[in-house]
Amino acid sequence: MNIATRSHKFWIQMKKGSDTVPNEVLDKIIIRGARQHNLKSIDLDLPRNKFIVITGLSGSGKSSLAFDTIYAEGQRRYLETMMAYARQFLQILERPDVDLIEGLSPSVAIEQKTISTNPHSSVGTVTEIYDYVRLLFAKVGTQFCVNCNIPVQQQTPDQIVRTILTDFANRNVLLLAPLVIGRKGHYRELFRELMAEGFVQVRVDGTLRDLQDGMEVSRYGTHNIELVVDKLKVQKKSASRLRESLKMGLERGSGTIILHDHDLKKDTFFSRLRSCPKCGTSYPDLAPNSFSFNSKFGMCRTCGGTGLSRDITPEAIVVDPRLSITDGALLFPKRDDFFLVSLLNSLLEPHGVNTNTPFEQLNATVRDLLFFGKNQKDSKKGIEFAGVSISNLKTKFEGLVPMLRDLDFEVYFGKDSADIEAHLPLVECGSCGGTRLRPESRFARVVDSGGHEVEIGSVVRNSIDKVSALFEELKLPRRNQEIAQPILHE
């Protein structure tokens, strides 16, 4: 039986009674003369194994009945059945002020969760469903590189050998060790050293080249240089050779090796590090807090985990179009920012207006100049600042909107920064797309045996029913299925 108070924080669940309760009262709880707190000697018969709501005005005795009388007596009786040794470690409640309670079972009180106004809170976090989603992605998720969009894998040399023997059987392949990735230079010394060590080929920017005396590449170009470690046909009888070549390639490639399928003209990357095998970007191990927008390890750095950011638009900057810039028509610049106001005067002068002109009288061309730096003309008027005239200013004015987006509000506006930000409209964060998470977390996916992928962004945007159907369709590999099953069940 469950008893709930409507305006208090407690639920009481009454379990089925023991055999010592008389049969005639098993179907109800009998209360006589309840006087706890502000109860006025009330008599009640409450049906068992039913949901009961106790409602009423504040101070009418709802919690006194549900919590301080029924729950307290049920718990007291249950604890008194324990041995004296166990009771010394427990806090025994005092008997409530009541003449008689019969048909009572051991009771449990569950506190109602307080609703949070935390801007980070969502239905998923308040109900704790999102905790299971975070755990699922941490346990069976695959990290993808945010730059190359390929899986970040950490494999031992033996695992790499087994994968190659299985996936590239009877294929003609090249094993390449990446030495230079996206860097400039002529690399004469590198080529000379490789020749001295007995190597004969490299792949430069995707083209195989024989090593030779005096070899170099364009000094100012950006290059990728990979050492050809071995050429072979993948067969079980060549496993020993493959293992030795792989070991050398991993050492030369700082933990990364490239397998080039000569027939398909396709590269496959392998790494013994938790880093992108293509660009070398390192990634931390996935953990539940990697997907928490309440944690610095998971939240988007731009919006701070809220999924929203302030939108700086021309409409938001205009405070009162009837005023001039000097009199405060715009949110930015401040009236006492004499340098920027003087710069604006210099820019406006060729258009026949200045910062004393009411904003509503400025045409579209001038407004584009103010907000986005368009339509700039050479000005004969210099910048007057602190008694000094600056002429022939060569720096291009980018516009008030880009300037404000890059501005540190607290430094520029001081104590007024919070009020200024509150004036700007909230929009979906452009960095995280409303998912609230940092790029590394957004690029983690649950991948099934058929190659279907689930991103955490698609999970947080959908309803529980859609998310449940999404995961039911996934056919995870056996090992991941064993890990995920208890989490999905919850």
Order of alpha helices (4+ residues) and beta strands (2+ residues): beta-beta-beta-beta-beta-alpha-alpha-alpha-beta-beta-alpha-alpha-beta-alpha-beta-alpha-beta-beta-beta-alpha-beta-beta-beta-alpha-alpha-alpha-beta-beta-alpha-alpha-alpha-beta-alpha-beta-beta-alpha-alpha-alpha
